[in-house]
Amino acid sequence: MTENKLTHKCKTCGAVIKISPEDLVITCQYCGETYDVDFEKIPGHKMLPTQDKRTIKENVIAFLDKNRTDPDLATITEIRANYLPYWVVPFNSHTHYYGVERGSVTRYRTKTRRVKDANGNVRTETYKEPYQVTVWRPREGDFNRNGKENIIARKHTAFYGFNEFERTLYLDNIIDFEYDKIEAAESDFINAEVDAHEAKMDAYGKIENDNRAQAASGLHKLVRCDSDIQTGDPLYVHAPLWEVRYTFENKVFKVSAAGDSGKVVKGEIPLTLKRRILNYIIGMLLIVIFGIIGNVGLGMTNVADTETTGIILLIVSVIAMGFSVLPLKNAFSIQLEKSMEKDIHKDRKKKLKARRKALKKGDK
């Protein structure tokens, strides 16, 4: 078979690999061997372990139940993991910065006052009254940062729930890439459109921006920030994002879950006709009730004794009528989107804490 620019023979298994013009790192779909654009093997290919399909399914059912969608009426039609490509770039950086911070100092001014003594005699005395004065101080400092920067190896990421997935992702507990596990789970792995060199450049920019943000925190103005950044060799890693589709009342909805934790990160929740009618009634009731209250408040503003109360009623009615837009919007929607922000932030804090502990152990 003649090879062309869009096909290449795998050096390990001999299979013909189909290559997209955008792919700069390619993984053989038959044996899992990974190559760069010059078809040289990529060493140290890793992956983030994932929860199994049953756990993902159970979590999706729990997510639907929590959001008042009867799981018995929902049929899961597809459940698949997409392994997204990342470059993990280790780095060390030293930052020196100079800026201006805003502060205040207490000053005193001399004032006089008239006081009576025990006998009723009036006399004048002086005293010091404190007051605050804003001051601007130069501030200069240094700090070190080290760690790993995760760079998505795709130019375009159209995967549902990707942004929420990114906020939960820590590529610390990685293992060697095991193609057999991915194949057995009928999962897909995505090739990279970003090579190691470009990943290092992207990581450098992100590290520099993070250093500037850290230096600017607490300053009124950051005047100068110089970072000496050293980046190491990037590690190629695939991380699993599960995509689940289910039908409810003959309509298809999507849910995505992070593979390492198994938790739902984003999902579409169907709005039944009953819930849409209920939202419509609630929205209209809010408009009518608070329209009446606003009208009463308008009448009270014409009377001096009740003018303030009338203005308050008008303000409350306008704000409440504004909130009526939410149920009315849901009344004409087919679905809602729920992002598990609270769970995401909890996971993020736990992982940050674990990472700090690991870094401290490494320093010792």
Residue pairs with C-beta under 8 A, 6 or more apart in sequence:
1 7
1 16
3 9
3 16
5 19
5 21
6 18
6 19
6 20
6 21
7 16
7 17
7 18
7 19
8 16
8 17
8 19
8 26
8 35
8 39
9 15
9 16
9 17
10 16
10 17
10 28
10 30
10 31
10 33
11 33
11 35
11 39
11 41
12 28
12 31
12 33
13 28
13 30
13 31
13 33
15 28
15 29
15 30
15 31
17 26
17 28
17 29
17 30
18 29
19 26
20 191
22 155
22 193
23 37
23 191
23 192
23 193
24 36
24 37
24 192
24 193
24 194
24 195
25 34
25 35
25 36
25 37
25 42
25 85
25 153
25 191
25 192
25 195
25 236
26 34
26 35
26 36
26 39
26 191
27 33
27 34
27 35
27 45
27 179
27 189
27 191
27 238
28 34
28 35
29 189
31 179
32 177
32 178
32 179
32 180
32 182
32 183
33 41
34 41
34 42
34 45
34 177
34 236
35 41
35 42
36 42
36 195
36 196
37 195
42 236
44 235
44 236
45 176
45 177
45 236
45 237
45 238
46 88
46 171
46 174
46 175
46 176
46 177
46 235
46 236
46 237
46 238
47 83
47 174
47 175
47 176
47 177
47 178
47 182
47 237
47 238
47 239
47 240
48 171
48 173
48 174
48 175
48 237
48 238
48 239
48 240
48 259
48 260
49 173
49 174
49 175
49 259
49 260
50 81
50 185
50 240
50 242
50 259
50 260
50 262
51 259
51 260
51 261
51 262
52 185
53 79
53 185
55 262
56 79
56 242
56 244
56 257
56 259
56 262
57 76
57 79
57 244
59 257
59 262
59 263
59 264
60 76
60 79
60 244
60 246
60 255
60 257
60 264
60 267
61 71
61 74
63 255
63 264
63 267
63 338
63 340
64 70
64 71
64 74
64 246
64 267
64 269
65 71
67 267
67 269
67 336
67 338
68 269
68 275
69 248
69 269
69 270
73 248
73 249
74 246
74 247
74 248
75 246
75 247
75 248
76 244
76 245
76 246
77 245
77 246
77 247
77 252
78 243
78 244
78 245
79 242
79 243
79 244
79 245
80 186
80 187
80 188
80 242
80 243
80 244
81 182
81 185
81 187
81 188
81 240
81 241
81 242
81 243
81 259
82 159
82 187
82 188
82 189
82 190
82 240
82 241
82 242
82 243
83 182
83 187
83 188
83 189
83 190
83 238
83 239
83 240
83 241
84 152
84 153
84 154
84 157
84 159
84 162
84 190
84 238
84 239
84 240
84 241
85 152
85 153
85 154
85 189
85 190
85 191
85 192
85 236
85 237
85 238
86 150
86 151
86 152
86 153
86 171
86 236
86 237
86 238
86 239
87 150
87 151
87 153
87 192
87 194
87 196
87 199
87 200
87 203
87 234
87 235
87 236
87 237
88 148
88 149
88 150
88 151
88 171
88 174
88 234
88 235
88 237
89 148
89 149
89 150
89 151
89 199
89 200
89 203
89 231
89 232
89 234
89 235
90 146
90 147
90 148
90 231
90 232
90 233
90 235
91 145
91 146
91 147
91 148
91 149
91 203
91 207
91 229
91 230
91 231
91 232
92 144
92 145
92 146
92 229
92 230
93 144
93 145
93 146
93 207
93 211
93 227
93 228
93 229
93 230
94 142
94 143
94 144
94 227
94 228
95 142
95 143
95 144
95 145
95 211
95 214
95 215
95 225
95 226
95 227
95 228
96 140
96 141
96 142
96 225
96 226
97 140
97 141
97 142
97 215
97 222
97 224
97 225
97 226
98 138
98 139
98 140
98 223
98 224
98 225
99 138
99 139
99 140
99 215
99 216
99 219
99 220
99 221
99 222
99 223
99 224
100 136
100 137
100 138
100 139
100 219
100 220
100 221
100 223
101 136
101 137
101 138
101 139
101 218
101 219
101 220
102 134
102 135
102 136
102 220
103 134
103 135
103 136
103 137
104 132
104 133
104 134
104 135
105 132
105 133
105 135
106 130
106 131
106 132
106 133
107 130
107 131
107 132
107 133
108 128
108 129
108 130
108 131
109 128
109 129
109 131
110 126
110 127
110 128
110 129
111 126
111 127
111 128
111 129
112 124
112 125
112 126
112 127
113 124
113 125
113 127
114 122
114 123
114 124
115 122
115 123
115 124
115 125
116 122
116 123
117 123
136 220
139 219
141 215
143 214
143 215
145 207
145 210
145 211
145 214
146 359
147 355
147 359
148 171
149 203
149 206
149 207
150 169
150 170
150 171
151 194
151 199
151 202
151 203
151 206
151 234
152 166
152 194
153 192
153 193
153 194
153 199
153 236
154 190
154 192
154 193
154 194
155 193
155 194
156 193
159 165
159 241
159 243
159 256
160 243
160 254
160 256
160 266
161 241
161 254
161 255
161 256
161 257
161 265
161 266
161 267
162 241
162 256
164 256
164 265
164 266
164 339
164 340
164 341
164 344
165 241
165 256
165 258
165 265
167 344
167 348
168 258
168 261
168 263
168 265
168 344
168 347
168 348
168 351
169 239
169 258
169 260
170 351
170 355
171 237
171 239
172 351
172 354
172 355
172 358
173 260
174 235
174 237
177 238
182 189
187 240
189 238
190 238
192 236
194 202
196 233
196 234
196 236
199 234
200 231
200 234
203 231
203 234
204 229
204 231
207 227
207 229
207 231
208 227
208 229
211 225
211 227
211 229
212 222
212 225
212 227
215 222
215 225
216 222
216 225
239 259
239 260
240 258
240 259
240 260
241 256
241 257
241 258
241 259
242 256
242 257
242 258
242 259
243 254
243 255
243 256
244 254
244 255
244 256
244 257
245 252
245 253
245 254
245 255
246 252
246 253
246 255
247 253
248 270
249 270
249 272
251 270
251 334
251 335
253 267
253 268
253 269
253 270
253 335
254 267
254 268
255 264
255 266
255 267
255 268
256 264
256 265
256 266
256 267
257 263
257 264
257 265
258 265
261 347
263 340
263 343
263 347
264 340
265 339
265 340
265 344
266 337
266 338
266 339
266 340
267 337
267 338
268 335
268 336
268 337
268 338
269 335
269 336
269 337
269 338
270 334
270 335
271 279
271 330
271 333
271 334
271 335
271 336
275 330
276 330
276 331
276 332
276 333
277 331
279 327
279 328
279 330
279 331
280 327
280 328
280 331
282 324
282 327
283 324
283 325
283 326
283 327
283 328
283 331
284 324
284 328
286 320
286 321
286 323
286 324
286 327
287 321
287 324
290 316
290 317
290 320
290 321
290 324
291 317
291 321
293 313
293 316
293 317
293 320
294 313
294 314
294 317
294 318
294 321
296 310
296 313
297 309
297 310
297 311
297 312
297 313
297 314
297 316
297 317
298 310
298 314
299 310
300 306
300 307
300 309
300 310
300 313
301 307
301 310
301 311
301 314
302 310
303 310
330 336
